[in-house]
Amino acid sequence: MSEEFDHRRRGSRYRARRRAVSLLFEAELRDADVVELAEERRRMGAESQEFHDVAPFTMEIVTGVAERLDRLDSMISEHLREWTLERLPAVDRAVLRAGAWELLFGTQEVDSAIVIDQSVLLVADLSAEKSIPYVNAVLDRVAGLAEHIRAAEKAVSVLERAEDTSDDAADSGAESAAPPDGGDRPDVSETTSTEPGGDPTD
């Protein structure tokens, strides 16, 4: 492998993914909220050059993983062989969660082969060589389901928007059909007094 190609593989996107994995790993070890941790590091990076800023893509990954953690863990566990998610090294869990989120829910249009390659590279750099085969295998299986899951997510989103629009229309119709406030009507009894000696022209 040439140095130029290796440098491209470890470009800005790789560094953003690596930072996301590091934050996910640290948050799990500290039992901390990963989004709050990333926001804290971003503030530190903005205030001092001693700290690295947190890239938008890194924030997107950690936020996405946090929002869908249970579903991601279920999907990963379903495709593990001879291992449980809890028994994996923490860094491998972080790589799998980040990679699975990007394959299934990521907003960036990235070929699944690139996501898997970058995830394997992260494991090679941050974990053990023996982790590479199962990380590659799990993400490859997840990638095979990505198109179906994305289509299902899109269908649910369209349905929810349609329901919201229908609810808004129903609320608007109910408001327009409401009778006018009776308090705006003139009180006839006050304008046509029948008291003895009363003059209706006063």
C-alpha positions in Angstrom: 0.0 0.0 0.0 1.4 3.4 -1.0 1.9 6.2 1.6 -0.4 8.4 -0.5 -3.2 5.9 -0.5 -2.8 5.2 3.2 -2.9 9.0 3.9 -6.2 9.3 2.0 -7.7 6.5 4.0 -6.7 8.4 7.2 -8.0 11.8 6.0 -10.4 14.2 7.7 -13.3 11.9 7.6 -11.3 9.1 9.2 -10.1 11.5 11.9 -13.7 12.6 12.6 -14.8 8.9 12.9 -11.8 8.2 15.1 -12.8 11.1 17.4 -16.3 9.8 17.6 -15.2 6.4 18.6 -12.9 7.9 21.2 -15.8 9.9 22.7 -18.1 6.9 22.6 -15.4 4.8 24.3 -14.7 7.4 27.0 -18.4 8.1 27.7 -19.0 4.4 28.3 -16.1 4.0 30.6 -17.1 7.1 32.6 -20.8 6.3 32.4 -21.3 9.7 31.0 -23.7 11.2 28.4 -21.7 11.1 25.1 -23.4 14.1 23.6 -22.8 16.2 26.7 -19.1 15.0 26.7 -18.7 16.0 23.0 -20.3 19.4 23.6 -17.9 20.0 26.5 -14.9 19.1 24.3 -16.2 21.3 21.6 -16.5 24.3 24.0 -13.0 23.5 25.2 -11.7 23.4 21.6 -13.3 26.8 20.9 -11.9 28.4 24.0 -8.3 27.1 23.8 -5.9 26.0 21.1 -4.6 23.4 23.5 -7.7 21.3 22.8 -8.8 19.8 19.5 -12.2 21.0 18.3 -15.0 18.5 17.6 -15.8 18.3 13.9 -19.5 18.5 12.9 -19.3 15.0 11.4 -18.1 13.7 14.8 -21.0 15.4 16.6 -23.4 13.9 14.0 -22.1 10.4 14.7 -22.1 10.5 18.5 -25.6 12.2 18.6 -27.0 9.6 16.2 -25.5 6.7 18.2 -26.9 8.1 21.4 -30.4 8.5 19.9 -30.5 5.0 18.5 -28.3 3.1 20.9 -30.7 0.3 21.9 -31.6 -0.4 18.3 -28.0 -0.4 17.2 -27.0 -2.8 20.0 -29.9 -5.1 19.1 -28.8 -5.1 15.5 -25.2 -5.7 16.3 -26.0 -8.5 18.8 -28.2 -10.2 16.2 -25.2 -10.5 13.8 -22.4 -11.5 16.3 -21.2 -15.1 16.2 -19.8 -16.8 19.3 -19.6 -13.5 21.1 -22.0 -11.3 23.0 -21.9 -7.5 22.8 -21.1 -7.2 26.5 -18.0 -9.4 26.1 -16.4 -7.4 23.3 -13.7 -4.9 24.1 -15.2 -1.4 24.7 -13.4 0.1 21.8 -14.8 -2.6 19.5 -18.3 -1.8 20.7 -17.7 1.9 20.0 -16.4 1.1 16.4 -19.4 -1.2 15.7 -21.9 1.3 17.0 -20.5 4.2 15.0 -20.2 2.0 11.9 -23.6 0.5 12.2 -25.2 4.0 12.7 -23.5 5.3 9.6 -24.6 2.4 7.5 -28.2 2.5 8.7 -29.0 6.0 9.6 -26.2 8.3 8.5 -27.2 11.4 6.5 -24.0 11.4 4.5 -24.0 9.6 1.2 -21.1 7.2 1.7 -20.7 3.8 0.0 -21.1 1.0 2.6 -17.7 -0.5 1.5 -16.0 2.7 2.6 -17.7 2.8 6.0 -16.7 -0.8 6.6 -13.1 -0.2 5.4 -12.8 2.8 7.7 -14.3 0.8 10.6 -11.8 -2.0 10.1 -9.0 0.6 9.9 -10.1 2.0 13.2 -10.1 -1.4 14.9 -6.6 -2.0 13.4 -5.4 1.3 14.9 -7.2 1.2 18.2 -7.8 -2.4 19.1 -6.4 -5.9 18.5 -5.8 -7.6 15.2 -8.1 -10.5 16.2 -11.0 -8.0 16.3 -10.8 -7.2 12.6 -12.6 -10.3 11.2 -15.7 -10.1 13.3 -16.0 -6.3 13.0 -15.8 -6.7 9.3 -18.3 -9.6 9.3 -20.9 -7.8 11.5 -20.8 -4.6 9.6 -21.0 -6.4 6.3 -24.2 -8.2 7.5 -25.6 -4.9 8.7 -24.9 -3.2 5.4 -26.9 -6.0 3.6 -30.0 -4.8 5.6 -29.3 -1.1 5.2 -31.4 -0.4 2.1 -34.5 -2.1 3.6 -34.2 -0.3 7.0 -33.6 3.1 5.4 -36.7 2.5 3.2 -38.8 1.6 6.3 -37.5 4.6 8.2 -38.5 6.9 5.3 -42.0 5.4 5.1 -42.5 5.9 8.8 -41.3 9.5 8.5 -43.7 10.2 5.6 -46.6 8.7 7.6 -45.8 10.8 10.7 -45.7 14.0 8.6 -49.0 13.1 7.0 -50.6 12.5 10.4 -49.2 15.8 11.7 -50.7 17.6 8.7 -54.1 15.9 9.2 -54.1 16.8 12.9 -53.3 20.5 12.1 -56.1 20.6 9.5 -58.6 19.1 12.0 -57.6 21.6 14.6 -57.9 24.5 12.2 -61.4 23.3 11.1 -62.6 23.0 14.6 -61.5 26.6 15.4 -63.3 28.0 12.3 -66.5 26.1 13.1 -66.7 27.4 16.6 -69.8 29.6 17.3 -69.1 33.3 18.0 -68.8 34.4 21.6 -72.3 35.2 23.0 -70.8 38.2 24.9 -70.5 40.2 21.7 -74.3 40.2 21.1 -76.2 43.3 22.3 -78.4 43.0 25.4 -81.9 43.8 24.1 -83.2 44.2 27.7 -80.8 47.2 28.2 -81.8 49.1 25.1 -85.6 48.7 25.5 -86.2 49.4 29.2 -89.8 48.9 30.4 -89.3 50.5 33.8 -92.2 52.8 34.9 -91.5 56.3 33.6 -88.6 55.1 31.4 -88.1 56.9 28.1 -86.6 54.7 25.5 -85.3 57.7 23.6 -83.1 58.9 26.6 
